[in-house]
Amino acid sequence: MKTTRRNILKASAVAAGAAAIGATGAWPTLKSLAAIPYASGEGDGGRWVSTSCQGCTTWCAAQVYVLNGRGIRIRGNPNAKTGVGNLCPRGHLVLQQVYDPDRLKVPMKRTNPKKGRNEDPRFVPISWDEAADTIAEKLIELRQNQETEKFVLMRGRYSHMHHLLYDHLPKIIGSPNNISHSSICAEAEKVGSFFTERNWGYRDFDLLNTRYLLAWGCDPTSSNRMVPFAINAVGRIQEKGKICSVNPILTTIGTKADYWLPVIPGEDGALATAIAHVILTEGLWYKRFVGDFVDGQNRFVAGRTVDEETFQEIETYGLVKWWNLELKDRTPEWAAGVCGIPKEQIQRVARDMGEAAPRVCVFNGPTMWPNGSYAALAIQALSGLVGAPDSFGGHTGGSPGTPKHGPNSMADFQDDQAKAAAKKEKIDQRGRLEWPNLARGVSGSGVNTNRVADAILAEDPYDVKVMIAYFINPNFSATETDRWDRAMAKVPFTTHIATHFSEFSWFADLLLPVAQHMTERWAYTTQKTQLYTHISIQQPIHERIFDVKNDETEITWLVAEKLAEKGFPNLLDYYKTYKDPETGRVPTNGAEFSLYALKSYTKNIWDPAGEKQGDTLNGWEDFVEKGAWNSIKYPYGRRLGGKFGGETGKFELYSETLKKGLQGHADRHGVSIDDVMVACKYSARGEKAFIPHYDPPRREGDPSNFPLMLVDFKSRLNREGRTGNCPWYYEFKGVDPGDVNYEDVIKINPVDARRLGLRDGATVRVSSAKGSPITCKLKVWEGVRPGVAAKTFGQGHWAYGRFASKEFGKTPRGGNNNTLMHADWDHLSGSTARNGGFCRVRIEMI
């Protein structure tokens, strides 16, 4: 059987019994939904079912209205204080995902042993029993050969029960290789918050009380970690304060802003340090947080050093060192020539921030580029100068905390072989000299996702033999995608757990259809927004349409049963420790395991007898009905008074915590910190390595041949990259500023169009120095800075579904940005480089 989309659907539909929606091939459309009477929730036979949306990392508590056995509307869960009933456009797209006739419907196996972009996998349907038995057989073979480290488990989107598959399965089998997707979508940003205020994670912003929102390289109304709340709050900020967008392109938040600063990509560190320079030289810093000169006289004068003894700090550490090492020379006049923002605008931003202090929110998100960590530090340091950390109207890295139980201990279920193998080097090479990956300040503790392809190809530190991956598609979503094609063709056995066939699936040996996260599984998520933390349930909204299973519980249970049959009961015995907290029953199948594990994880929040700071729920059924538990509101000031943690307990502008982390990494390799900086391609030497500073960007491509810097823009419609087959994604593509419905466009300024002889609306070929060319349409638009080509990520699938691909397995719809970008990294964090204009491109009309 040839692996066309049609044949995959035929084979899977026959094996699944061709449930009604799958057989008809019908999506819900605007017309079909408009024909349904509005669901009041009273007397029409319908009901709101509580669940969670995971279309982005906001992870909103949501509800689906179910009428006649079908979900027809989506809304935010009004019981969650984090969103108060709000939801962004991504949540509504789930209706076209769950009922998509192009979904994987039954397990399938590859029958063509050859792997390659041009090799037809020839998938055929199989039973769940055969699929689980095949996986177990491969894992047992690794154990018998004493090479379990050659098993890799990769994850993308996950619930907060991920430990059961992502963590505990490989560790009980005996592999160190549980690899998260995190560093292809984040991590560099976390460097900024951790090495200033010890938060390796995302911040919560008090938007309703802020008086100055600085959206730097991101759009809180489109992406980041509180989208529905940000959409709701923008109007209030406009009424009472100001908004500034720093971005080479005009975003949605930019259209609402008082000021748009179209910075030259990658020069953000110059702009940030210049703003800091103005704040200090004009005496605009927030003295209640930062401190002051002992005699009250401002000694911050351009070009002059300051005696540290003359300044007494309160909540910050190292301000004068930062000034002497970096800021004294970072004048707005200097920065204007580097970052392309006039000095008057730099001064205006600094003065507005100082006037609004401490009610300032600095959204920090543009720093996924080579050497982006130091730009992240410089941007985050601005919030410290204006007293925003842990302040009313500012932000917090802490949370009120949640009383969830967490996973059971697996220690008793790891045998000696598993414990020994789990200590071996990880496949992503983290911790090597050139890969500090300083998550939470510890050498080699952060993930290096995009490096896995190179490690597989080089068989360094070993050859990978078995891989399981769920909700991840690096052959599309990681830069320099052809590396992943070659790497996955090299792996002897791969299982892909997914809702849809994708580019990664093309190289798999087994395809396992997974329950859609928002509508078909039991799980939970947690997130913080609006100074609250919620725990939100995920539950099936109706009976499953296709023969799918929960990735983190049901599929793992089936594999555990097969391992036990083959003489390795450890994993199954561990899973049986998740008993029903209400009855004490031990699970006997995957469905029971899924439910009992969820109840166990969340018992402390739904059990009214449990101690907690927040809502009191009246038992399990009350949690299922309401769908969300809320913490108390975060009490600002909790981290003040030397409670930021790290080496000083302060907000560090000279980071002793970073210094310790870098020294630990250097000691691990018997070199100096300067040697680490050289290996990681940073310009900093000496003490500059420990402070926020301007580090010149690295770019690939000769400007004379590749005259435009590529900016990879994120769509407000991308549901973690799984929207490519939703018709609404194309129908409403114009919600992304400058984009065009039903088209994939690359946007350039009219100045560049005239200079390069390019015509608006033309079909163009876009090429780079290292990547593969793509074809799309040209949009000439004033909302992009001259010298920049901006393109929204999300289109360009060559193997997905009838809307995502023009010809399944061959011709993509539009172009994938990642095929243009070469593989590069921010080495301190392990973050994949995709921003900062590091990739230059050439555009030619076809």
N, C-alpha and C positions, 0 to 999 in steps of 0.2 A: 504494500500500500504506500503510495507516495504521500509525503507529509505536507499536503496542502491543508489550508484551513478547513475546506469543505470535508475532506476525508477524516480529519481529526474529529470534527463535529459529528459526522456520520457514525464513526466507530464508537465514540463515547456515548452518543445518544442511544444506540442500539443496546450497549451494555448496561446503560442506566435505566432503561425502560422508557426513555424519551418523555420525561415529565412535561406537562402542558406548555410551560413557558419556554423550555428548551426546544421543544418540537416546533412551536410556531415561530421561533426566532424573533420575538417581539420585545422591543424596549418600551418602557414608558416614555411617552413624548409629551411635549407641552399640550398638544391637542387632546391626547387621550386623558391626561390628568385633568384638563379643563372640563371634560365631559362628566367627571365624577362630582356629585354634589359635595359642597364643602363639608368636611368632617367636623362636626361639632363636638363629638365625643359623648353625646347624650342621645340615646334612642335610635341611633342609626346602625347599631350592631358593631361599630368599630371601637377601637381602644388605642390609647397611647401606651407604647411599650418602652420602658427606659433602657438605655444602652449607652455606649460611648463611641464617639467618632475619633478615628485615628488617621484622618486625612492629612494631618500635619502633626507637629510635636506639641500643639496646644492641647490635644487630647480632651476635647470638650465632652462634658456630660450632655447627652442628647436623648431625644425620644423619637420613635417612629410611629406614625399612625397606621394601624393595620385594619383594613376593611376587606371583608370577603377573602381572607387568607392571603392578602397581599399588602405590602407596605406601599403607601401612596403619598405620604408627606413626611417631612423631617422638620424638627425644631430643636432648639436648645432645651435642655431639661430645666424647667423653672424651679426645681428643688435644689439646684446647685448654685451656691452663692458666687462661684467663680465666673459664671456666665449669665445668670439670671434670665435664662430663656433665649439668649442670643446664639446664633450660629452663622458661620460665614458660608459663602457659596459652595465650598468644598463638600460640606455635609450633605447637600441636596443631590450631589452627583452620585451618591451611593446607590440611589434607586436604579441607575443605569448600570451599575457594577454588579449588583447582586442578581439582576435578571438578565444579564448579558448572555445571549445565546452562544457567544464565542468562548465562554468559560470552559476550563477543564472540568469534566463531569465524572470521570472514573479514572482509576490508576491506568497508566499506560507504560509500556516498555519499548525500548529501542530494539530493532531487529537488524540494523545495519551496523556492524562493528566499527566501520570507519567513521571518523569524526572530522568535520571541517565545515566551513561556511558553505561550500558547494556540495556537501554530502547530504543526501536525503536520509534522515534518521530512521524513516519507515517505522513509525510508532504503531503499536497495536494494543488494544485494551486487554487488561488482565484483572484478576481479583485482588482485593486488599490482602487476602491471605498470602497470595504469591508474592506480592510486593513486599510485605513485611518479612516474609521468609528470606527473600533475596537479600535484603539489607542486613538481616541478622547473620546470614551466612558470610557476608563480606566482613562484618565486624569480628566474628568468631575466627575467621581466617587470619586476621591481623593479630589477634591475641595469641593464637597458636604459633605464629611466626615471631612473636615478641617484637612487633613493630606497630603498636597501636598509636604511636605518635604520628604515623602517616595517615591518620584519620583527621579530617578537617570539617568543622561545623561552622557555617556562616549564616548570619541572620541579618535581616533588614528590619521591617516593622515588627514589633513584638508587644505583648501585654506584660503586666507586672507579675505574671506567673512564668516568665521566660526561663527562670532557673531550671525548670523541669526538663527542658529540652536543651537550651543553649549552654547551660553551665553543668548540670549534673550528669547528663547523658555522656558527654565526652570524658568527664573526670572519672566516672565509674568504669567506663570502658578502658580508660587509660590514655587520654590524649590531652596535651596542653592547648590544643588548637580550637578554642571557641573564639571566632573572629566576628566582631560587630561591624556594621556598616558605618559607624559614627564618624570616622575621620574622612569620609567622602562627602559629608554634609555639615560638619561642625568642627570642633576641637580648638582651632586657632583662637576663636572668640573666647574660649574658656581660659586660655592663658592670661588674657587681660584681666579677668575677674579673679582668678585664683592667686596670681602672684602680686595682686594689690590687696585683695580682701578675703582670700582663702575660700573662694566659692568655685569649685570645679563643676559648674552646671549653669543653669539659666537663672536670670534674675526676675524678680517680680517688681512691677512698676506701679506706683501709686498715681495712675494717670488722672483720676478724677480730681486730685488735689494738686497736680503739677501746674507750674506756671511757665515752664519752658521745656518743650520736647525737642531734643536733638536726635533726629533719626539719621544715623550715620551708616550709609551703605546698606541699609535694609528698609523695609517698609512694614511697620507693625500692623497696618490694616490689610496686608496681603500675606505676610509670612512672619516668622518668629513665633513666640510662644504664648500669645494671648490675643489672637486675631479678632474674634467676635467682640471681646471687651474693648479692644483698641478702636474698632469701627464705631462702637457705641460712645467712646470717650472723646473722639476727635473734636466733635462739635463743642463740647464743654471746654476743651483746651483752647479752641479758637475764641470762645467768648471771654475767657478770663486771662489768657496768656498768649504765648507765641509758639510757633512751630518752625523749625529749620530742617530742611532735608539736604544732606551732603551725599551727593550721588552723581556720577557722570551722566545718568539718564533721569528723565522726569518720571517719577513713580506716582502711584496713587496718593501717597502721603505728600509727595511733592506738590501735587495739584492743590492740596489743602494748606500748604505751608505759607508762612509769611516770607520766607527766604528759601531760595533754591541755590545751593552752591555746587555747580557741576565740576567737581574736582577732577584733575587728571588722574586716571586710574593708577593705583599703586603709590601715589604720592600723598596718601592720607596722613602718614606720619609727620610730614612737613607741616600740614595744616594744623594737626592736633598740637604739636609742640609750639607752634606760633600762637595759637589761641591761649595756651598755658602761659606763654611769655607775656602776653598782654594782660591776662588776669593778674599776674604777679606785679608787673611794672606799674599797673594802674591801681594796685591795692584792692582788687575786686574779690580776692579769695574770702571764703566764709570763715571768719576768725573763731567762731565758737567751736568749729570742728577742727580746723587746721592749726590754729594758734596765731601768734604774732611776735613781732620783734619786741624784746623786753622793754625798750624805751618808746615803743609806738611809732618809731620813724621807719618808713619803708626804704630799705636798702637795695631792693631789687631794681637795678639800673642796667640797661642793656650794655653788654660787654664787660661788666664788672663782677668779680667774684664777691661772695659774702662770707663773713666769719660765722661758722655754725653756732658759736657760743652766743651770738646776738639774737637768735631766734628760739623761741620756746614753743614746741609743738604740743598739741593735745591728743588728737585721735590719729594723726598722720605720723609717718616716720620717714626721714630722709629728704625732706623738701629742699633744704639748702644744698645738700649733695647733688640732688637732681638739677637744681639751678646751676651750680658751678660746673657740672660735667656736661650739661646739654643745653639748658634753656636760655642761658644768658646770651647766646649767639643766635637763637632762633627767632629773629625779629619778623614781624609781618611783612616787611619789605623783602627780606630774604625769602620767606615762604611764598610770596606772590610769584616770584620768578620760577619757583619749583613746582608748585601745585596748581598754578593757574587761577587762583582766587585772589582778586584785588585786596590790597592791604586794608582798605576801608571796610570791606565785608568781614574780614578776619577780626578787625577791631569791634565791629558791630556785634558779632556773635559773642565775643568775650564779654562785652559790656552788658548784653542782654542776659547772659548766663549769670553774671555777677549780680545784676539787679534782681533776678528771680531766685537766687540762692536762699535756702537750700532746696527749694521746690523745683528741682531740675531732674529730668529723666534723660539719660544718655543711652539710647539704644545703640549697641555696638555690634555690628555684624558684617563688615566688609572684608575681613582679613584673611580669607583663604587664598593666599598667594605665596610665592617663595619669599621667605623672611617676614611673613605677615604677623608673627607673634609680637614683634616690637611695636607695630602700628596698633595692635589690639591693646597693648599696655598703655600706649600714649593716649588713646581715646578714652580708655577706662579711667586713667589718672585724672582726666578732667572732672569726672564726677566727684572725686575726692577733693579737688580744689574748691568746689562750690558746696561741699558738705552734704551731698546727696545720699551717700550710703547710710542706710538704716534711719532715714529721716522722712518726716511727713512731707508728702509731695515728691519724694525722691524714689529710691529703690531699696530693695533688700535682697540679699543672697540667701538669707535664712528662711525658714518656714515655721509655722506653729507646731509642725510635727503631726504624724498620723500613727494611730495605735495598731496598725496592721501587724499580723503575726509573722509573716514572711515564711520562707521555706523551712521544711524540716531538715535536720542535720543528715548529711550523707556519709559522714566519717566512717561509720561502721560498715558501709557497703563498698568501700574501696579496698581491694586486696593489695598485696604488696606490689604486684606488677603494675596496677593502675597508679598507685602512689608514686612509684619510681618514674614511670613514663610521663606523668603529669608535670614533672619538674623539668622536662627537657625544653629546649629553646622553641619558641613559637615560630610558626611558619612565616609570620610577617616581619621577622628579623628585628623587632623592637628591642631596644637596649644596646644595639651595636653602636660603635663610636659615632657614626653619622646619623643614627636614629635615637636620639635621647628619649623622645616620646614621654615627656615629663608630666604625665597626668598626676595631679595632686603632688607634684614636686618629686616624684620617685622615678629614678632611671628605669626606662623600659616598661613603665606601667600603663602607657596609653596604647591604643590600637593604631595600626598602620595598614588600613584595609587595602589600599590600592597597590601596596607592595607585594601582596600575595601572588599576583600574576607573575611578577618577575621571579619570585622565589620558586614557584612551580616550574617555570621554564628552565631555571638554572639548577633545579634540584638542590637548593641551598636554603635550609640546612639538611634537607632530605627530600626524597621523592614522595609526592603525595599519591596515595593509592585509592583512597575512598573519601568522598566528599558528600555531605548533606547540606543543602542550603534552603532557607525558607524566606519568602518575601524579600528576595534580593535579586538583582539583575545587573551585575557589574559589567556585563558585555554591552550594556547600554548606558548605565549610569556612572561609570568610572571613566576617567580621562584616558586617552590613547587606547580606545576600545579594542583595537586589533590584538593587543597583548593578551587580553582576556580570551579572545577567540582561540589564539594559539595555545594558551595555558589550559583551557578547558578541553581542548582536543587532546591534550597530553594526559589528562587524568583518566585512569583506567575505568573508574566507576563513580558516577555522580547521580545523586538523587535530588531532584528539584521539587520542592513543595510550594505550590503557587495557586492563585486563582485563575491565572491565564497563562497560556503558552507564550514564551518570550524568547529573546535572543539567547539567554542563558539556557533555556529549555532545549534549544537546538542541539546543544552539546551534551545533554543529560542522557543517562541510561534508563532512569525511572522518572516518571512524572506522577506526582501525587496531588490530587485536587484538594484544596484546603477550604475550610469554612471561611466565608467572608467575615472580617473581624467585627463589623458593626451589627450584623443581622443574624449570624448563624452559629455563634459559639458562646460558651460560658467562660468568662475571664473578668479581669478588672484592670483599671488603669488609675493612675493618680497624677495630679498636676496642681500647680499653684498659680493663682491669678487673683487680682484685686485684693491681695493680702490674705486670702483664704487658700487653704489646701483642700481639695476634694478627693474622695475615693469614689469612683464611678464604676458601675457594673456594666458588663457586656453580656447579653443573653439572646437566645434565638427569638426572633419576632414571630416566626411561624415554622412549620415543618420544613426541613431542607428540601430544596427542589432537586438537587443533584446528589450523587453519591460522594459527598465530601466529608472531611473529618477535621477536627481541631488539631492544628499543628503541634501545639505545646503539650497536649495531654492525650488525646485519642490516638494519634499516630505513634507517639512515643510508647504508649501502652501496648499497642500491637507489636511493635518491635521488641519490647521488653518480654512479652509472652514468648515470642519466637526464640529469643536468646535463652530463656529459661528452659525451653524444650531442648535446646542444644547444649545444655549443661552449664549455663551461666545465669543463675537466677538473681544475681545481685541487684540489677536494675529494677526488676519486677518487685523484689522484696522491699526495695526502697520506696517504690511508688505505693505499695500497700500500707505504708505508714501514714498515708493521708486518709484517715478515717472520717466518717461523717461526724462532725462535732455534736450534732443533735442526737444521733442514735448510736454512735460508736461502731457503725457497720464498716467493714473493710471493703474497698471496691473490688468488684469481680469482673469489670469490663471497662473499656475506655470511657464510655459515657458516664459511668458512676465515678470513675477517677477524676474526670473533668469537673464534675459538680462538687465532689467532696473536697478536692484540692482547693477550689475557689472558696468554699465555705470555711475551710481551715485557714487559708490566707487572711480572710476578712472577718473572722469570728469576733475579734476584739472590737470591731466597729458596730456590728449588728446585734451583739449580745448586750442587752441592757444592763447586765451585771458587771460588764467590763469597765475599767477605769479609762476615761478618755476626756480630752479637752475639746468639746465640740458637741455635735448633735447627739441625741439619745434616740436610737432606733428601737422599735419594739419587736426584735427578732428578725430572723432570716427573711420571712415573707415581706416584712415591712421594707427591708433593704431592696428586695427584688422589685417591689412596687414603686418605691420612690426613686430608686436607682442611683442615689448619690448621698454620701455622708460629707458634712462640712466641718472643718476644724474651727476653732476660735479665730478671730481676726488677729493677724500678726501684730504683736505689741512693739511698735517701733522703739528703737533705743536699746534693744536687747544685746546688741553686739558692741555697744559703745563702752567706754571705760576700759580699754585694753582687752576686749574680748573677741577681736577678729581672728585670733588664732595665729598659727605660724610661728615664726621665730621671734616676732616682736609683739604680737597681739594688736598691732596697729594697722591702719591702712597704709601700705608700704609704697612710697614713691621711689625709694631706693630699696629694692627687694632683697632682704636678707634670706627670705624663703627661696627665691629663685637662685640666689648665690649658693645656698646649701644644696639645692637640687643639682645645679650644674657641677658643683664640686664633687658630689657623690657620683655623678656620671663620669667625670674626669678620672676620679680615683679608681673607678671600676676598670678603666682601660689604661691606667698608669700614665696619664698625660695631663697637661695643663688645661685650664678652662679656655685659654686662647686657642689651643689645639682643637678643642671641641668646636669653637666658633668657626675655625677654618674648615673643618670637616663638614660642617653643616651649612657652609656658604654664607654666613653672616659677616657683616663688615665690622661689628663691634669687637673691640679689644679692651682688655683691662676691665675697669669698673663699669664701663658703658654696657657691659653684658648684663648688668643687674638693674638697669634703669630703663624707663620708657624713652625711646630715642628714635630719631629718623634714620632708617636704614634704606638706602637707595634700592629701588625695585630692580629685579632681574627680568629681562624680556627675551623672547625667542623670535628671531627673524630679523632680517635686514630691513630697516624702515624704507629704503628706496624700492624694495621689491614687495614688501608687505606693509603698506603705509598706514593701516588702521589697527588700533588696539581693540581686541575683542572683549566685550563685556557680556558675561553669561547671566542673563536675567531670569528670575524665578517667577513663574506664573502664579497668580492667585487662584487658579483653578487646578493646579497639579495636586492630586491626592497621593503624595509620596510616590509619584511616578507611575501610578496605576490608573491614570485617567485617559491614556492614549486611545482607548477604544470606546469612549463615551461620546455619542453624538453631540451632547450639550457642550462638551469641551470645545468643539469647533464652532458651534452655533453662537457661543458667547465669548469667543476669543478676544473680541474687541474690548473686554473689560480690562485687559492689560494695556496701559497707555501706549498708543502708537501701533498696536497690533491690529490685525484685520481678520474678521470672521472668515472661517473656512480656509485660511491661508497660513503659511509659515513664512514669516518675513524677517529680514535682517534690516535694521534701521540705521541710517546714517544722516548726518546733518546736510542741509542744502549746500553749505559751503564745500563740503567734501564731494557732493554729487557733481557740482560744477567743475571742481578741480580735476576729478577723475573721469569726467565724461559719462556719468551713469544716469539712467533714466528711472524715474519713479514707476513702479509696477512691473519693471522688467524681470524676466527670469534670469537669475545670476548663478554663477559658480563661485563658491567661497573656498579659498585654499589657504593653507598655512605652511610653515617651513617643514614641519614634521608630520602633520596629520593627513588624513584622507580628505579630499574635497567633498563638499556637499552642495546640493542644489536647492534653492528656495527663491522667494520673491524679494525684490528690493522695495523698501519703504523709505522715502525721503521725508524727514521729519525734524522739526525744530527742537524736539524734546530730547535730543542726544547731543552731547558735546562734540564739537569738531575734533577730528582725529580719532574718533571712537566708532566702532560698529557694535551695535547692541542687538542681541538675539535672545528671545525667550527660549528657555530649555523646555523640552517635553515632546517635541515631534521628531520624526526620523526613525521610527520603528520599522525594521524590515521583517520581523517575525512577531506578530501579535494578533491582530484581528482585522475584521473587514473595514473598520474605520481607521485604524492605526497604520495599516500598510496598504499601499496601492496594489501590490502583488505579493501575497504572503510568501515569505522566504526569499524574496528577491528585491522588490522595489519599495523603498520607504515612501511615506508621505512626508515631504519636507526633509529637513536635515537635522542630524543629531550634533549638537555643539561639541560633545565629547570626542567625536571623531577628528575634530580640528585640533584639539588641545593635546599637547604632549604631556607625558606623565612627569610631574614635578611636585614638590612638597614644601610645606613649612616644617622644617625638621624638628624644632622644639616640641611641637604638638603632634606631629605625624599627619597633619591635615593635608588633604589633597589640594593642590593649587588649581583654582578655577576662576579666580577673580583677579583684580588688580591690573588687567590689561597685559598679563605676562605673555599672552599668545597674540602675535601680530598676524593679520590676515590680508589677503588681496581679494577684491571683488571684481568679477568680470561678467559682462552681459553675454548671454548665450544667444 
